[in-house]
Amino acid sequence: MKLFYAAGASSLAPHILLEESGMHYTLERVNLDTKIWKGGEYRQVNPKNYVPALAITDSYILTECAVILEYIGKQVADRNLIAIYGGETYWKQRIWLNYIATELHKNFISPFRKGNWLPNTADSKSFVYKRALPRLKFVDNALKQQDYLVNNEFSAPDAYLFVITNWIKRLGYNFDDFKNLQSFDASMRARPAVQRVLQQEGRPHSLQDDVKC
Ligand SMILES: N[C@@H](CCC(=O)N[C@@H](CS)C(=O)NCC(=O)O)C(=O)O
């Protein structure tokens, strides 16, 4: 399996889950400004032109972060990254994956990233925060007295939520009102797989002037 990623982007979630899975995988870095990877135009790999994409073979490519996370989890049943289809735990995990994808990920736009559609102004930053705030409060409340989202055990949605807490920190949004999210973030950073992935990815793509693919 080959993961197409950009440092610190939402592709961080499948990267973490692959590392947690113990499966063999390789990484291909994509320059999100130029949409080029070492093999040429990224559009040829993923016509949607965004990361993440997971290549199972050269012609069998999965896209959409939540789907990729579920796919990875399903490959290693013994790691409990995603529950068996149909039970209550499975549906709880599915609800979180969908919530993070639609309510958090796509509302949490970084105005600072080159080429983003939102202008890079102080107003943009506060619009994003206002939109994200009630959703972050909801997640913070759900994490009361538990380190992880579902049954207090690490699973696929946690890898996705960590992308968001990582962005909150990086973009300098106020974390003070979210004590549970803060402690979730700390639990995630304590995981050896997460530490390896953060080290591998290095500085976030939005802070790099010249991403070498
Ligand atoms: N619907 C996609 C969204 C993926 C997405 O927004 N990826 C961002 C990085 S976090 C990206 O590659 N953006 C590049 C662009 O839109 O030009 C998913 O859930 O995976």
The ligand as a Gaussian input file, in Angstrom:
#p B3LYP/6-31G(d) Opt

LIG

0 1
 N      -13.048000      15.096000       1.094000
 C      -11.641000      14.893000       1.269000
 C      -10.955000      16.221000       1.579000
 C       -9.447000      16.108000       1.579000
 C       -8.775000      17.452000       1.752000
 O       -9.417000      18.489000       1.941000
 N       -7.440000      17.438000       1.698000
 C       -6.648000      18.653000       1.789000
 C       -5.534000      18.506000       2.793000
 S       -6.156000      18.429000       4.428000
 C       -6.001000      18.909000       0.441000
 O       -5.294000      18.077000      -0.074000
 N       -6.258000      20.090000      -0.111000
 C       -5.657000      20.466000      -1.336000
 C       -6.573000      21.328000      -2.143000
 O       -7.774000      21.347000      -1.850000
 O       -6.083000      21.958000      -3.040000
 C      -11.379000      13.849000       2.354000
 O      -12.231000      13.696000       3.234000
 O      -10.347000      13.179000       2.286000

